[in-house]
Amino acid sequence: MLFTGEHFEATVVRLEQNIEEIHALRKLLSDTERRRADRFAFDRDRNRFIVARARLREMLATRLSVRPESVELTYGVHGKPALARRFADSGLRFNVSHSDDVAVYAFSIGREIGIDIEVVRPIPDADDIAARFFSRRENEAYLALDPTDKPLGFFYCWTRKEAFIKAIGDGLFHPLDSFDVSLAPGDPAQILRVKDMPGSECGWYLNSFSPIPGLIAAVVTENHER
C-alpha cells in the first residue's frame, strides 16, 4: 500500500512471510544485519527483522537503480539510518517504523524525514505515561478528552512526537516537553510549538494517516519553504 503526502511517500508491508521467502530475503542482508538477526531470541522477532530490513533494501535499491545487496547504510549518533556517502547525490532520505507484523517505510528527496506507526489499543497506565512524557499542553488536551477518545488521542500524540524526534535524528535524547503536537481526534495533525517558536514557523511538516484499520502513523518532513 502506497500513501503520499507533503513531500513524502510511504509504503506499508506485512512482515509475516513463509520460511522459503524469509530464507531468500536473508540473502539480501549485509553480514552485520545477519549477525543482528541471529541475536534475536525468538524466531518471530528474527524473521520480522529479516523481512523488514530486506524490504527496505529492495525499496531503496529500486529508487537508486542498484541491487538490494549493494545498498550501504550508515547510522547517526543516535542511531538514525541513512544512505552511505556514495549515494549522497540521490538526495534520498528514508525512515522506518513497525508495529506487530506491519512495517511502514517513508521516503523523501532532500528533506529529513521521520515516521512512526502504532496499534491503537488501551494502555492501563496511559494517563501516567502522558503525565511523564507529553508536554504540559499535550497532557491537558489529553486529559480533557472523552474517555472513549483517550486511546486514539494518546497514540495520535505518541506517533506524532516519535516521528518528529526521529526526523531530527535525536531519538529519545530530545526533550519531549520542548514541543507540542495536536492530538484530539478530529483536529488537524499539526506541530503546535517547538521551543519558543510557533509550529507554523518551526521548519517541519506533520502528516498523520491510518494505513490499516486499528493502526495510525505519523510522518514528519523538513519544510524548506518556511
Order of alpha helices (4+ residues) and beta strands (2+ residues): beta-beta-alpha-alpha-alpha-beta-beta-beta-beta-beta-alpha-alpha-alpha-beta-beta-beta-beta-beta
